[in-house]
């Protein structure tokens, strides 16, 4: 048993080490492919040769013979390159990248799913004989278009490196379980609560001392008043009564003297407690801040750890699309919270894919535009201030057509025709982040569904950041993403509304303003105020949160507005009071309340009171919905949706495939008619009305491409949506689908019914 446990730990250690060697190998291959044939190329070959040799030795130590064999063959190839006995070529690089992919698969696979290595070893042997045999269409890379499902490559599943705490260690780093590190981070964050509570106790002691001082001043006036009362009583009373009065006052003065000593003792004790509490609070705050800072530093990783996969990803996707693309990365050494890197991987992959698919043109088109044949994608990271980082993703491609974005927004009903006409180019581009908006002429397995940028904005806003877009025709598109450096804790603004307290992340607060009643104007049934020469919508926070009308009225002390900004949007929220800014630790609401609209979590104040932390993106959307509902209530008509069952024509020569598609679509609530080929389908289209066509491509008499072209040339049918579902997955076939006018192109190898239904829903 002990031996088995040791082997498990040894394999876990090997996987972490192997992951580092493989990253270095893949990066080196990409550098070698771009390097000129000079001394630099020789240095790169030497470096990747050493990485391969180290990986081979580590694999031998844990008896992983398949990895050892592949590394042995790669060593021979690199040795031949060092001796200049083997010339570099695109075919050779494809083979070397495939070998790196195989090593990655071997590292991740279990005994039942290991890839075959014999064919690869034979091809590597052929390469040494200068007879490289590489398929025209190599297998997909380890980081495919769906790379968002893979774990962050630079962070092992169980381990990460941190600086050692003991001087004199031979190694500069030690390994620690990420699970343990996350546990330490959570416990460190929890210390913020007692730190805030200690600060609250200090304030309460100060307030108590101040109350005691005020009471002393009032108490000091009692003795003179009593003396005056004594003299009056003695002067007015009889002799025997005067003696009793004097005795009573004497006892009262003795009591006051004793109380005076007690008050002085109490005052001194409060002063000592106050000083001790302040000292303890400073010490606790220093230790907590220092601990949090150190643990945050352990959680920080260079941005380059996320970006290592991108050069290979760009190479493969650009090659698949017949484009030449260079990726320039700047600022990768900047460190950021590992959790943010993990969340941002999906978003950045979407953006890079968009740059290649929609932005960068083919070499022929770029030459016609007098551009270099190779397009450039720039990914730059820069620190804005102590708590924020800006990620810039830019390409020098065709840019985004603002007119097409307007048309897509109009089609989805996001704007009216009058509003679309008033939109400027910059305002129109903001709609590119709306779900369903796409300027692609066709939906494919790569893009065109209008989800990519919507996912990007959702990811960024969930992290407390913001994203903006700039684009110019034929000059390219630039995305600017602002993110926090850490997720541990943040500054929050405590506000009161409707008799309750709420925390708003300070990063989204542009300003706090006092608004007079005369400054509030009504425009199109919406309240607005003017800030810096711009008209900003004004809503009441209590109304947006749905607080009871009585509570939402709050206090009558004037109008205080807190202006929130998200991207290019600004909305002013009227609150009852702003209590100040403080450090906030967000606690999740638990699985039962995993997604509560307008609420991101909860925080504990120093007083022990639990208050909601507001979700600013949700809050902005809720404010817009509230204003829209109010405008409609004031007289705007609301149209109801049509309830007619939508009709789809399925064109497929295979009986099995035809029955499958018919069953899927009818189960989803569509009326389905079938046709066996293009001729049969065109006859059906001329004799009955359909809302959409789903067609195979390879069919007798008339194929799907010819059917699409014929429909587009028919004035009565030209606007009919057409989805091509086919086994033809090459770039040339996709481009032909675009040329003939198909709205979507779905490859059968990646087909699933949810994918088809989603595409149809977007087209209808």
Secondary structure, DSSP 8 states (H G I E B T S, - for coil): -HHHHHHHHHHHHHHHHHHHHHHHHHHHHHHHHHS-TTHHHHHHHHHHHHHHHHHHHHHHHTT-HHHHHHHHHHHHHHHHHHTT-S---HHHHHHHHHHHHHHHHHHH--TTS----HHHHHHHHHHHTT-----SS----SS-TTGGGS--TTS-SSEEEEE-SSTT-SSSEEEEEHHHHHHHHHHHHHHHHHHHHHHHHHHHHHHHHHHHHHHHHHHHHHHHHHHHHHHHHHHHS-HHHHHHHHHHHHHHHHHHHHHHHHHHHHHHHHHHHHHHHHHHHHHHHHHHHHHHHHHHHHHEEETHHHHTTHHHHHHHHHHHTT--EEEEEE-TT-EEEHHHHHHHHHHHHHHHHHIIIIIS--HHHHHHTT--SSEEEEEEEEEEETTEEEEEEEE-SS---HHHHHHHHHHTTSS-HHHHHH--HHHHHGGGGSTT----SSB-SSS-SS-HHHHHHHHHHHTT-EEEEEEETTTEEEEEEEEES-SS-EEEEEEEETTEEEEEEGGGEEEEEEE-GGG-EEETTEEEEEETTEEEEEEEHHHHTT--HHHHT---S-EEEEEEEETTEEEEEEESEEEEEEEE--B---GGGS-BTTEEEEEE-TTS-EEEEE-HHHHHHHHHHHHHHHHHHTT-----------EEEEE-S-HHHHHHHHHHHHHTT-EEEEESSHHHHHHHHHHS--SEEEE-SS-SSS-HHHHHHHHHH-TTTTT-EEEEEES--SHHHHHHHHHHT-SEEEEGGG--HHHHHHHHHHH-
